[in-house]
Amino acid sequence: MRKTIRPAATRRILSMAILTIACGATARAQTIPSVRQSPPRLADLVREARARNPGVIAARLRWEALERAPIQARTLPDPEAQYQQFSVGSPNPAAGYETSNFYYSGFGFAQEIPGPGKLRLRGEIAQRDADLARHQYEAAQRAAAEQVREDYFELYYLTKTVGLLERERDDLAAIAQIAQARYRVGEGQAQDVLKAQLEATRMLDEIVHHHREMDQRQAEIKAALGRDPDSVAIAIGDVAPTRVELTEAGAARTAADRSTDVMMDRAAEEGGEKAVSLARQNYIPDFTIGYSWEKTGPGFRDYYMLSIGAKIPLYFWRRQTPALEQAELELAAARSRMRAHQLDAGASAASQLVAIRASDRVLSIYRDGLIPQADNSLRAAMAEYRASKADFQTLISAFVELLNLNQEYYRELADREIAVARLEQVIGDLK
């Protein structure tokens, strides 16, 4: 047999349920730590990431280290100093000095001299390696800046939606009070109050999930800034759409020229051209020049010796020719890789710009059309529900619709700025 619940008992149950939800929401709000600091400017955070990100620091130090290489590559090999002694009749030093005409001792040096142009080419190849490291350093800076911007905009979205949910929770409590008042006078239904309770629970669950994501994003942005995980949470300020004046064709051309991948490939190509020239120069012999002074026994004049040697590329078909073919193949690969990166950078920049333009249109629709209409719809539904001209489901639907549209607006704004950040990673700062 179906059990019937008396109205008075039902009202007490519903009152206790609403009180429980309110108390739970208040307790949850009290457990969320508030950050009492002025929100930093995003530009300041980007500068901090470019200066203090560990990956950026490592790339900068590697670049500075490789800047010391060209002068080494252009310098002659260290000379070789020699001491010679020739003794007669005994292994002891100076044996035969007084008795043999064959005794001598002397000092000399030898200097290896690479073939013409080789030192210059080696220095230029080392300089291209340093240029490549410089572009890698810039790429690390852009990646750190993009990570900070993306985390910042995600935190902006989460912060805005959490605040929105907490404010709307108060409005939902007012709706629940209206439903309860109507139920008390017999004009409403118990399920209306239960629906309000269900929506409040869903909002609390969404708030908890948002705070969890905020903690994750805080950890990521601190890592990108080079800060400790237990440092003070970063406050998030307001966000306005970044002005973008590029056209799709202009963005593609700019990306093909200013992408760090393309610049690294261009440095690699220039280094490859120098490597080919050096491989051709390796058919020319390297030389060695030596000079020595020799002291003979008493009564004999000193000797002076000059020697010139050359390394003959006798096995050129096994060494120099394969080295030249290798350098030419690596140069062709560098050129093909640069072309591929140019196309990828242009397509990526154009794609981000399309996303930005689409977001501009969507944000305008939300700001000027959907959200004001949904707000008016909620106000009308509230008035009609109070006047018993609309059911509770219509009121709740209008409430949820406005909440969702506001969340979608902030989501679209954050996605737009993330697209701008990714565009700047490809082509550099827009300003």
HELIX and SHEET records of a PDB file:
HELIX    1   1 PRO A    7  THR A   31  1                                  25    
HELIX    2   2 LEU A   42  ARG A   52  1                                  11    
HELIX    3   3 PRO A   54  LEU A   66  1                                  13    
HELIX    4   4 ALA A   69  ALA A   73  1                                   5    
HELIX    5   5 LYS A  118  ARG A  184  1                                  67    
HELIX    6   6 ALA A  190  LEU A  225  1                                  36    
HELIX    7   7 GLU A  248  ARG A  258  1                                  11    
HELIX    8   8 THR A  260  GLN A  281  1                                  22    
HELIX    9   9 GLN A  320  ILE A  365  1                                  46    
HELIX   10  10 TYR A  366  LEU A  370  3                                   5    
HELIX   11  11 ILE A  371  ARG A  386  1                                  16    
HELIX   12  12 PHE A  392  ILE A  427  1                                  36    
SHEET    1   A 4 GLU A  80  PHE A  86  0                                        
SHEET    2   A 4 TYR A 104  ILE A 113 -1                                        
SHEET    3   A 4 ASP A 286  THR A 296 -1                                        
SHEET    4   A 4 TYR A 303  LYS A 311 -1                                        
END                                                                             
